[in-house]
Amino acid sequence: MVKRYLILGFLLPLPLYIHLCVALNVSVGLNATMVNPYEKVSVSGHVVNSSGKVVGRVPLHFKLDGGLAEMVGDGGYLKGENGLWKFWRSINVSGGSVDVWNYTIRVVVDTSSLISAGKMRSDCGDIRFVDRSGKLLDYWVESGCGSVSTVIWVKVPFISASKGTEIFMVYGNANATSRSNASAVFVFYDDFDDGLLDGWSLSHDCGNAWNEVSTAYYSSHPYSMEVRARAGWFSSCQALSQHSIYLDGGNYELVFKYRNDAPGFLSTVNTVVNVDGNVVFSQSYSGAGLYGGVAKFSVSSGYHSVGLGLTISVFFSSAYSSYFDDVFLRKVVDVEPAVVSIGSESVFTTTDDAGKYNYSFIAPRDAGTHVLSVEVWDENGDYGWNESGFVVRIGIENASGIFLAGSATSSPLSAVKADPRINISCYVYRNRDADISSVWVEMISPSNEHAVVYLENTSSRNSEGWWHSLISIDSLFSEIVPGSYLLIFHASSTLSNGSELREVVPAPTAKLNVVSYNVNVCVSNEERYFWNDCIANKVDVFGLEDTIYLLIVVENNSQRTSGLSINSFVFKDNDVNVSQLFRINLREVDAGVYSTHIPSSSLGGGTHILRVEVWNNSLLYGFNETLITIASGVKMTVGNITISIEGNFNSTTKTECGVIGVINTSIAGIDFCSGIHIFGSNGSNFIKSVDDIKNHKVYVIFTNDNEKRVVERLGWTRSGMFESENANFGYNLKDYWILRIILTLPENMRIDNRFILHEGKHLLQLLNRGFLFNATHITVTQK
């Protein structure tokens, strides 16, 4: 049958594709025919057979430019299974010496990384193997689930001697259960886990000695087959278990595990495999151990007896055993098919019950013409495919313009006039169809003048690389004016059909800012109107419920600018415009000095870089940045505040030098040696007035699981410290103790506190608007 396909295209002459002997019809539709690099592209369609009947739940193979396409989707269906499988890997199997049917191959995969990544069940229960048509293949996980060398046996329907075959490992379904089944994979298999010896029987005795065959338990496996025998002085005997099975003519191998219990050099144990009375495998050991054996043999078609047993030779009368487990028999050929390679991970895709599919893939980075093809096989081996083309635009990254004088992308007007050179550069991806013809930058000045700068290539035009130009800005425009200069980056090439190809959409841009005014920013926790009293660019600490007050001074040639027609101030935190988060109440409080405030909660806790920009008529006149720290810890709005200092103060005698202290002199520390002291200072920046707190209590509490010891009321002394009334205060601190200090303040005072206190150096802050009780760095040591 001849089937004609219409291939979706764009900007290309569309050929008429003729596919011969194709039984399945595949439609392919893309949501876009021209895309940017790395853009997500959707592909959808349906699959029907030659009679128009939908082909549901069959795997789809997507190839991009002949290679594997990285698809994005929720997963695919498997026939006879519930749920979606998410991932698959192709397994390339080489051909053997002859064509083989229902052949068992050994596959070794890394399941450790897949389980660690959460892509596979921890018990490997969601592993499945399928052929191209999606047919489930029988498999058995022999050993090593969760390791880098998981051994799995898979029964493959057909392997061509000349071409080999391709199968697929599917995984990624948390609700799946294991279908590992050795009996379905091998000609014969017995792990003896059922406790039965069906088909096995004793076939040889030791005369006046004794022997037996039974099931037994040992640590490596729940059950095994035990073969026991006893020989007399300086003699030997054999115990052999026998199983009768029908085999097709050909070559076979019997694989098994066995353990010998012979204790040492006084005895020799010989393990044998007997087929139709002929020994095909024999291996001797002196001493106990766990081993494995492989016996190879050839038979004609018909029933055959296969025996496993042991011969024991001893120097004195004794009884010994051998244990056999995981016995499997498989047919082999002279040159076996083998796994050649295991492919990279891909998303598993199939049609749904209605024969439809809808998936996505990521467009490649290289510009030019690309082709996505879709292939499908059904369970009968019927084949179909189709394809669709699309174009990727020219990718441009790292578009930038930098002043050689001043500060990178923003520079004072005076510096730009002294050195007007700018470096314009970008990184351009290659076009697989043809060379990149040209890369240029369109520049637009604040006064709306336009100029074009062509960039030079630093390497080959048919490979990706940097393009740049060093040029003076005064050669492009009639006058250098303050404000923002917009740079728009363009690129051009051609497609395979000769049509033009351009850059990504939207075109990449960059900005150069020429500023003519200096902007200084002052940060405070209270409103101030005198610039000289405020330190510019100061790092302050605020609580989340505080207000941050800003004074902004705009200067021109170190002179304050009064009456400047300022259109707006923009406040940015890490390039996020925070001006929109609160209402700016900006007013000029002095010549060139402007005041506003920001609620600290609009920024959030932590350290912030606040950028203040001065704009007028869409021109950036100046900017500056300041560092602000917002305390984000526990807050209390009542009069009592509790500071907990936790440490393991171990001592069997009275603590003499255990100290919890601070680095600065604001609070000298808490000293266990001569009692507890909380030192203070009545400086103007520390405590407004001793009267604010001297009539209030300080409690010190030591607690552990068994005791609580309290000193209530540490009085305020003239020297400016709280001191215990118990001059001999000190305890033998054992085990784990928590020291808790409670400072009671007036009810109308709001305290914010943040503390992190374990052994070591820490930050402790008690904050209040207008009243700063601050112990900054606290060191906790233990004796």
Secondary structure, 3 states (H helix, E strand, C coil): CEEEECCCCCCCCCCCEEEECCCEEECCEECCCEECCCCEEEEEEEEEECCCCECCCCEEEEEECCEECCEECCCECCCCCCCCECEEEEEEECCCCCCEEEEEEEEEECCHHHHHCCCCCCCCCCCEEECCCCCEECEEEEECCCCCCEEEEEEEEEEECCCEEEEEEEECCCCCCCCCCHHHHCCEEECCCCCCCCCEEECCCCCCCCEEEEEEEECCEEEEEEEEEEECCCEEEEEEEEEEEEECCEEEEEEEEEEECCCCCCEEEEEEEEECCEEEEEEEECCCEEEEEEEEEEECCEEEEEEEEEEEEECCCEEEEEEEEEEEEEEECCCCCCEEEECCCEECCECCCCCEEEEEEECCCCEEEEEEEEEEECCCCCEEEEEEEEEECECEEEEEEEECCCECCEEEHHHHHHCCEEEEEEEECCECCCCCCEEEEEEECCCCCEEEEECEECCCCCCCEEEEEEEEHHHCCCCCCCEEEEEEEEEEEECCCCCEEEECCCCCEEEEEEECCEEEEEEECCCCCCHHHCCECCCCEEECCCEEEEEEEEEECCEECCCCCCCEEEEEECCEEHHHHCCCCCEEEECCEEEEEEEHHHCCCEEEEEEEEEEECCEEEEEEEEEEEEECCCEECCCEEEEEEEECCCCCCCCCCCEEEECCCCCCEEECCCCCEEECCCCCCCCCCHHHCCCCCEEEEEECCCCEEEEECCEECCCCEEECCCCCCCCCCCCCEEEEEEEECCCCCCEEEEECCCCEEEEEEEECCCCCECCCEEEECCC
